[in-house]
Amino acid sequence: MKLSAEQKRANKKLAADYKKSLELSVKTFSNIEKAKEYLDSLGFNFKSAQNFNYEKHVIYGNRNKFALLKTVYKFDSPNSMDMGYKYEVTML
């Protein structure tokens, strides 16, 4: 089955939109201040927090979306063996 040019354009647009949504879903920051600034720039407000030792899970929200700010212990870069705590923002 051969796709028409119009169907190919629609598929490419759908794929581009999907890639963009994946890029927006998880962002990693090296410090918590930058992560909070990012959430403030998107219009999110603090809702609740659960903290235990080094693990932080903070929920932010606006009218109909939520975001989770959490700590993860991972490599600093793909080329180094240094590990540390990073802050991930996940859109829910």
C-alpha positions as CSV (number, residue, x, y, z in Angstrom):
1,M,0.0,0.0,0.0
2,K,1.5,3.3,-1.1
3,L,0.9,6.5,1.0
4,S,0.0,9.7,-0.7
5,A,2.1,12.8,-0.3
6,E,-0.6,14.3,2.0
7,Q,-0.5,11.2,4.3
8,K,3.3,11.3,4.4
9,R,3.2,15.0,5.5
10,A,0.6,14.2,8.2
11,N,2.7,11.3,9.5
12,K,5.8,13.5,9.6
13,K,3.9,16.2,11.5
14,L,2.5,13.6,14.0
15,A,6.1,12.2,14.5
16,A,7.5,15.7,15.1
17,D,4.7,16.5,17.6
18,Y,5.4,13.2,19.4
19,K,9.2,14.0,19.6
20,K,8.4,17.5,21.0
21,S,6.1,16.1,23.7
22,L,8.8,13.6,24.8
23,E,11.4,16.4,25.0
24,L,9.0,18.4,27.2
25,S,8.1,15.4,29.5
26,V,11.5,15.1,31.4
27,K,14.1,17.8,32.0
28,T,17.1,17.3,34.2
29,F,18.8,20.1,36.3
30,S,22.0,20.2,38.3
31,N,20.5,22.3,41.2
32,I,17.1,22.8,42.6
33,E,17.0,26.5,42.1
34,K,17.1,26.2,38.3
35,A,14.4,23.5,38.4
36,K,12.1,25.8,40.5
37,E,12.8,28.7,38.1
38,Y,11.9,26.5,35.2
39,L,8.6,25.4,36.8
40,D,7.8,29.1,37.7
41,S,8.4,30.1,34.1
42,L,5.8,27.5,33.0
43,G,3.3,28.9,35.5
44,F,3.3,26.0,38.0
45,N,2.5,26.5,41.7
46,F,3.6,24.4,44.7
47,K,1.0,21.8,45.8
48,S,2.7,19.3,48.1
49,A,6.0,17.7,49.1
50,Q,7.2,14.3,50.4
51,N,10.8,14.3,51.6
52,F,12.8,11.4,53.1
53,N,16.5,11.8,53.7
54,Y,18.0,12.6,50.3
55,E,14.9,11.8,48.3
56,K,12.6,14.7,47.4
57,H,9.3,14.5,45.6
58,V,7.6,17.8,45.1
59,I,4.3,18.2,43.2
60,Y,3.6,21.4,41.3
61,G,0.4,22.2,39.5
62,N,-1.5,24.7,37.5
63,R,-5.1,24.6,36.3
64,N,-5.1,21.1,34.6
65,K,-1.5,20.0,34.5
66,F,0.8,18.6,37.2
67,A,4.6,18.4,37.4
68,L,6.8,16.3,39.6
69,L,10.2,17.5,40.8
70,K,12.3,14.7,42.2
71,T,15.9,13.8,43.0
72,V,17.7,11.1,41.2
73,Y,21.2,9.8,41.7
74,K,22.9,9.5,38.3
75,F,26.0,10.2,36.3
76,D,27.0,13.8,35.7
77,S,27.7,13.3,32.0
78,P,27.9,10.3,29.7
79,N,31.7,10.6,29.5
80,S,32.5,10.7,33.2
81,M,32.2,8.3,36.1
82,D,31.3,11.0,38.6
83,M,27.9,10.6,40.1
84,G,25.7,13.0,42.0
85,Y,22.1,14.1,42.7
86,K,20.2,15.6,39.9
87,Y,16.8,17.1,39.8
88,E,14.3,15.8,37.3
89,V,11.1,17.6,36.3
90,T,8.5,15.3,34.9
91,M,5.2,16.5,33.4
92,L,2.3,14.4,34.4
